[in-house]
Amino acid sequence: MHKVQGWRLLNCGLWVNKKGDIAFKVDYPLRGDSRVDVWTNRFMTNFGFGESENPTLKSVVDIATFRKLTYSFYRDKNNIYQHFAMLGGGWFSNFKEVEPKVDVATFKVLNEYYAVDKNFVYDGRQALMKTADVKTFIVLKDEPFAKDKNNYYQWDSIIEKEQMQDSTTKEAFRKLDKLD
């Protein structure tokens, strides 16, 4: 329990305070002396960057079914959620607000970096990958590399075979070619 701030961890990974507010906890560095590695917590009770004009997590999230899918995607029985990490903690969103076309019923995670629904491919950082072909999209298990019938990808960026310079990227694409 974060006694100073009054937050208690729930089984689902979210936090609750004595008032019944539900929060998503993020860690972020304190500004100041860059030589000191000092981090603190931020408890986001509203969607977005936590601004009070946005809906509260308490009003939307079903804590009984909420669970973490990847480093950035979460879900409950009704919605997909995304945490986009940034230096100040980032934002937490109802993914339908970010990507209105997402099909919650068919949304599934492929690995820690990519997810799909029946129509689209999503990258955990930038969301919708407009050029990716969902029917032929394949990923490596533990790496942010993928390919479809048209392109190779690292995260959400298209990488041409001719652009591969480093041995890590070359090896990743060699592994992807073996999966075909």
Residue frames relative to the residue before (quaternion, step in Angstrom):
aa qw qx qy qz dx dy dz
M 1.0000 0.0000 0.0000 0.0000 0.00 0.00 0.00
H 0.3427 -0.6957 0.5928 0.2172 3.53 -1.08 0.79
K 0.2286 -0.8438 0.4707 0.1190 3.55 0.23 1.32
V 0.6337 0.5400 -0.3464 0.4322 3.59 0.94 -0.79
Q 0.7724 0.3268 -0.1703 0.5173 3.54 0.92 -0.90
G 0.4582 -0.7378 0.4101 0.2784 3.61 1.26 -0.08
W 0.4948 0.6620 -0.4284 0.3654 3.60 1.12 0.50
R 0.1377 -0.7713 0.6189 0.0559 3.56 -1.13 0.79
L 0.4486 -0.6990 0.4980 0.2494 3.56 -0.95 0.97
L 0.2821 -0.7397 0.5917 0.1526 3.56 -0.98 0.96
N 0.6665 -0.5100 0.3618 0.4059 3.60 -1.21 0.40
C 0.6739 0.5187 -0.2910 0.4384 3.59 1.07 -0.70
G 0.5967 -0.5826 0.3635 0.4152 3.60 1.24 -0.21
L 0.5884 0.5181 -0.3773 0.4930 3.58 1.26 -0.13
W 0.3885 -0.7130 0.5401 0.2213 3.56 -1.31 0.17
V 0.1449 -0.7720 0.6134 0.0820 3.58 -1.20 0.59
N 0.2325 -0.7552 0.5910 0.1624 3.57 -1.12 0.66
K 0.7408 -0.4279 0.2839 0.4331 3.58 -1.31 0.07
K 0.6528 0.5039 -0.3141 0.4704 3.60 1.16 -0.48
G 0.5416 -0.6328 0.3922 0.3903 3.58 1.28 -0.19
D 0.4079 0.6930 -0.4911 0.3349 3.59 1.24 0.22
I 0.2719 -0.7330 0.6033 0.1578 3.56 -1.10 0.77
A 0.0322 -0.8204 0.5706 -0.0186 3.59 -0.93 0.88
F 0.3165 -0.6580 0.6475 0.2181 3.48 -1.41 0.47
K 0.2450 -0.7980 0.5356 0.1277 3.60 -0.66 1.09
V 0.0374 -0.7683 0.6390 0.0087 3.52 -1.00 0.93
D 0.3114 -0.7122 0.5964 0.2004 3.52 -1.22 0.59
Y 0.0712 0.7968 -0.5986 0.0410 3.55 -1.00 0.73
P 0.5374 -0.6417 0.4382 0.3278 3.58 -1.14 0.62
L 0.4310 -0.6563 0.5502 0.2842 3.51 -1.14 0.67
R 0.4482 -0.6712 0.5108 0.2960 3.56 -1.03 0.69
G 0.4316 0.6744 -0.5184 0.3004 3.52 -1.17 0.47
D 0.8284 -0.1365 0.1328 0.5268 3.51 -0.99 -0.84
S 0.3541 -0.7769 0.4847 0.1903 3.58 -0.47 1.19
R 0.5919 0.5775 -0.3703 0.4230 3.58 1.24 -0.25
V 0.6821 0.4512 -0.2731 0.5066 3.57 1.23 -0.35
D 0.2699 -0.7629 0.5709 0.1386 3.55 -0.83 1.02
V 0.1867 0.7874 -0.5558 0.1904 3.57 0.17 1.31
W 0.0763 -0.8044 0.5891 -0.0115 3.52 -0.72 1.16
T 0.1045 -0.7749 0.6185 0.0777 3.54 -1.22 0.47
N 0.4797 -0.6640 0.4947 0.2903 3.57 -1.29 0.15
R 0.1144 -0.7395 0.6578 0.0859 3.49 -1.26 0.57
F 0.1881 -0.7812 0.5892 0.0854 3.57 -0.79 1.03
M 0.1761 -0.8150 0.5496 0.0519 3.54 -0.33 1.33
T 0.1293 -0.8186 0.5581 0.0409 3.60 -0.49 1.18
N 0.7219 0.3317 -0.2178 0.5669 3.57 1.31 -0.18
F 0.5625 -0.5876 0.4572 0.3594 3.55 -1.19 0.51
G 0.6677 0.4433 -0.3830 0.4593 3.56 -1.30 0.29
F 0.7518 -0.3006 0.2705 0.5208 3.53 -0.98 -0.89
G 0.6529 -0.5200 0.3010 0.4612 3.58 1.28 0.24
E 0.3576 0.7480 -0.4906 0.2683 3.58 1.26 0.24
S 0.5532 -0.6667 0.4022 0.2961 3.56 -0.96 0.93
E 0.6174 0.5504 -0.3671 0.4255 3.64 1.12 -0.37
N 0.6025 0.5442 -0.3592 0.4602 3.62 1.25 -0.23
P 0.6358 -0.5299 0.3800 0.4130 3.61 -1.16 0.46
T 0.4684 -0.6559 0.5095 0.3012 3.56 -1.16 0.57
L 0.5797 -0.5593 0.4541 0.3807 3.54 -1.20 0.50
K 0.6077 0.5868 -0.3359 0.4166 3.57 1.04 -0.84
S 0.7055 0.4731 -0.2656 0.4560 3.60 1.04 -0.76
V 0.7615 0.3743 -0.1865 0.4952 3.61 1.21 -0.35
V 0.7362 0.4588 -0.2436 0.4338 3.58 0.77 -1.06
D 0.2768 -0.7186 0.6148 0.1704 3.56 -1.05 0.87
I 0.2747 -0.8177 0.4822 0.1529 3.59 -0.12 1.28
A 0.5801 0.5937 -0.3787 0.4094 3.61 1.15 -0.44
T 0.7900 0.2732 -0.1456 0.5292 3.62 1.09 -0.63
F 0.4359 0.7061 -0.4558 0.3220 3.62 1.27 0.00
R 0.1509 0.7806 -0.5978 0.1026 3.57 -1.00 0.87
K 0.5087 -0.6277 0.5052 0.3034 3.53 -1.27 0.53
L 0.2311 -0.7706 0.5814 0.1211 3.57 -1.00 0.90
T 0.7755 -0.0597 0.0894 0.6221 3.57 0.94 -0.99
Y 0.7439 -0.3626 0.2796 0.4867 3.57 -1.26 -0.23
S 0.8068 0.2598 -0.1402 0.5117 3.61 1.09 -0.51
F 0.7292 0.4036 -0.2466 0.4945 3.63 1.13 -0.41
Y 0.0519 -0.7580 0.6500 -0.0170 3.52 -1.16 0.88
R 0.0614 -0.8051 0.5865 0.0630 3.58 -1.20 0.27
D 0.0978 -0.7107 0.6822 0.1412 3.47 -1.43 0.22
K 0.7628 -0.3896 0.2343 0.4598 3.60 -1.21 -0.09
N 0.7591 0.3953 -0.1971 0.4782 3.59 1.18 -0.46
N 0.8329 0.1676 -0.0108 0.5273 3.57 1.03 -0.76
I 0.3254 -0.6378 0.6500 0.2547 3.46 -1.49 0.23
Y 0.1287 -0.7830 0.6056 0.0598 3.59 -1.06 0.78
Q 0.1543 -0.7806 0.5983 0.0946 3.54 -1.20 0.53
H 0.1470 -0.7270 0.6606 0.1165 3.52 -1.12 0.79
F 0.1304 -0.7638 0.6302 0.0494 3.55 -0.76 1.10
A 0.2632 -0.8073 0.5130 0.1255 3.56 -0.25 1.31
M 0.0527 0.7582 -0.6470 0.0614 3.52 -1.06 0.89
L 0.7418 -0.4331 0.2748 0.4321 3.56 -1.27 0.26
G 0.7420 0.3913 -0.2287 0.4940 3.62 0.94 -0.78
G 0.7191 -0.4023 0.2444 0.5111 3.58 1.25 0.27
G 0.3768 -0.7580 0.4592 0.2694 3.57 1.18 -0.53
W 0.4805 -0.6433 0.4961 0.3304 3.54 -1.22 -0.47
F 0.2394 -0.7208 0.6338 0.1464 3.50 -1.33 0.49
S 0.0163 0.8432 -0.5333 0.0661 3.57 -0.62 1.09
N 0.4705 -0.5478 0.5919 0.3582 3.46 -1.40 0.33
F 0.4447 -0.7503 0.4136 0.2611 3.58 -0.40 1.22
K 0.5724 0.5844 -0.3822 0.4299 3.62 1.12 -0.49
E 0.6161 0.5295 -0.3429 0.4716 3.60 1.16 -0.52
V 0.6774 0.4626 -0.2736 0.5024 3.58 1.12 -0.70
E 0.7962 0.0876 0.0081 0.5986 3.55 0.92 -1.04
P 0.2269 -0.8304 0.4932 0.1251 3.61 0.15 1.25
K 0.6666 0.5237 -0.3049 0.4340 3.61 1.15 -0.53
V 0.4431 0.7068 -0.4655 0.2956 3.63 1.20 -0.14
D 0.2598 -0.7408 0.6013 0.1486 3.54 -1.03 0.89
V 0.3362 -0.7912 0.4810 0.1721 3.55 -0.14 1.34
A 0.6506 0.5553 -0.3201 0.4073 3.59 0.93 -0.86
T 0.7819 0.3152 -0.1716 0.5097 3.61 1.01 -0.75
F 0.4048 0.7271 -0.4657 0.3010 3.61 1.28 0.05
K 0.1355 0.7819 -0.6001 0.1011 3.56 -0.85 1.00
V 0.4666 -0.6743 0.5127 0.2545 3.52 -1.19 0.70
L 0.2867 -0.7512 0.5698 0.1697 3.58 -1.01 0.86
N 0.7427 -0.1569 0.1100 0.6416 3.54 1.12 -0.78
E 0.7679 -0.3649 0.2394 0.4689 3.59 -1.21 -0.16
Y 0.7510 0.4297 -0.1938 0.4624 3.61 1.17 -0.54
Y 0.8057 0.2356 -0.0941 0.5352 3.59 1.10 -0.61
A 0.0449 -0.7581 0.6499 0.0297 3.53 -1.27 0.60
V 0.1690 -0.7687 0.6083 0.1025 3.55 -1.29 0.38
D 0.1180 -0.6934 0.6858 0.1869 3.48 -1.42 0.13
K 0.7617 -0.3876 0.2255 0.4677 3.63 -1.16 -0.10
N 0.7699 0.3783 -0.1834 0.4801 3.60 1.19 -0.43
F 0.8354 0.1775 -0.0200 0.5199 3.58 1.00 -0.80
V 0.3529 -0.6651 0.6120 0.2418 3.50 -1.44 0.29
Y 0.1255 -0.7921 0.5960 0.0406 3.56 -1.07 0.85
D 0.2646 -0.7159 0.6278 0.1527 3.50 -1.12 0.85
G 0.5537 -0.6609 0.4002 0.3105 3.59 -0.94 0.83
R 0.6913 0.4605 -0.2864 0.4775 3.59 1.16 -0.41
Q 0.8368 0.2140 -0.0734 0.4986 3.57 0.67 -1.08
A 0.4871 -0.7036 0.3933 0.3360 3.58 1.33 0.09
L 0.8714 -0.0087 -0.0036 0.4904 3.60 -0.92 -0.89
M 0.1780 -0.7487 0.6317 0.0938 3.54 -0.90 1.02
K 0.3021 -0.8340 0.4365 0.1501 3.55 0.12 1.36
T 0.7470 0.4136 -0.2345 0.4647 3.59 0.97 -0.75
A 0.5472 0.6418 -0.4000 0.3587 3.62 1.18 -0.28
D 0.3420 -0.7291 0.5639 0.1831 3.55 -1.05 0.88
V 0.3801 -0.7760 0.4599 0.2046 3.57 -0.32 1.27
K 0.6607 0.5393 -0.3138 0.4172 3.60 1.02 -0.71
T 0.7842 0.2920 -0.1579 0.5242 3.62 1.08 -0.62
F 0.4336 0.7246 -0.4412 0.3038 3.60 1.27 0.07
I 0.0331 0.7826 -0.6195 0.0503 3.58 -0.82 1.06
V 0.2071 -0.7886 0.5740 0.0757 3.55 -1.16 0.69
L 0.4455 -0.5993 0.5690 0.3444 3.50 -1.37 0.18
K 0.6477 -0.5861 0.3305 0.3574 3.55 -1.03 0.79
D 0.8529 0.1241 -0.0093 0.5070 3.60 0.62 -1.09
E 0.6615 0.4906 -0.3012 0.4807 3.58 1.17 0.44
P 0.4899 -0.6803 0.4596 0.2931 3.62 -1.13 0.57
F 0.4749 0.6377 -0.4551 0.4008 3.56 0.96 0.96
A 0.0573 0.7885 -0.6079 0.0731 3.54 -1.08 0.79
K 0.0893 -0.7726 0.6198 0.1047 3.53 -1.34 0.03
D 0.1241 -0.7295 0.6608 0.1257 3.48 -1.38 0.31
K 0.7655 -0.3768 0.2357 0.4653 3.60 -1.22 -0.16
N 0.7520 0.4101 -0.2076 0.4725 3.59 1.21 -0.46
N 0.8407 0.1213 0.0196 0.5274 3.58 0.99 -0.82
Y 0.3364 -0.6374 0.6385 0.2700 3.46 -1.48 0.19
Y 0.1412 -0.8017 0.5781 0.0559 3.59 -1.10 0.70
Q 0.0625 -0.6987 0.7055 0.1006 3.47 -1.33 0.52
W 0.7727 -0.0497 -0.0760 0.6283 3.52 -0.44 1.32
D 0.7712 -0.3074 0.2248 0.5101 3.62 -0.64 -1.03
S 0.5696 0.6220 -0.3663 0.3930 3.60 1.27 0.00
I 0.4084 -0.6753 0.5606 0.2509 3.52 -1.08 0.82
I 0.0983 -0.7785 0.6194 0.0253 3.54 -0.94 1.00
E 0.3055 -0.7420 0.5699 0.1769 3.56 -0.73 1.07
K 0.6049 -0.5721 0.4035 0.3795 3.59 -1.03 0.72
E 0.6533 0.5321 -0.3092 0.4410 3.57 1.02 -0.81
Q 0.6646 0.5199 -0.2988 0.4458 3.60 1.18 -0.50
M 0.4998 0.6635 -0.4339 0.3488 3.58 1.21 -0.24
Q 0.0561 -0.8282 0.5576 -0.0086 3.53 -0.57 1.15
D 0.7725 0.3630 -0.2047 0.4792 3.57 0.81 -0.93
S 0.6335 -0.5804 0.3707 0.3527 3.54 -1.19 0.60
T 0.5981 0.5673 -0.3656 0.4321 3.63 1.07 -0.62
T 0.6806 0.4748 -0.2835 0.4805 3.57 0.88 -0.95
K 0.6411 0.5243 -0.3277 0.4546 3.60 0.93 -0.87
E 0.6719 0.4930 -0.2980 0.4654 3.57 0.93 -0.89
A 0.6332 0.5324 -0.3337 0.4520 3.60 0.97 -0.79
F 0.7025 0.4521 -0.2769 0.4748 3.59 0.86 -0.88
R 0.5750 0.5494 -0.3777 0.4742 3.60 1.15 -0.51
K 0.6532 0.5041 -0.3051 0.4755 3.62 0.97 -0.86
L 0.6481 0.5167 -0.3218 0.4577 3.60 0.96 -0.81
D 0.6403 0.5295 -0.3234 0.4529 3.58 0.98 -0.82
K 0.6412 0.5218 -0.3232 0.4606 3.61 1.10 -0.64
L 0.6284 0.5596 -0.3341 0.4247 3.61 1.18 -0.50
D 0.5211 0.6574 -0.4085 0.3596 3.60 1.19 -0.40
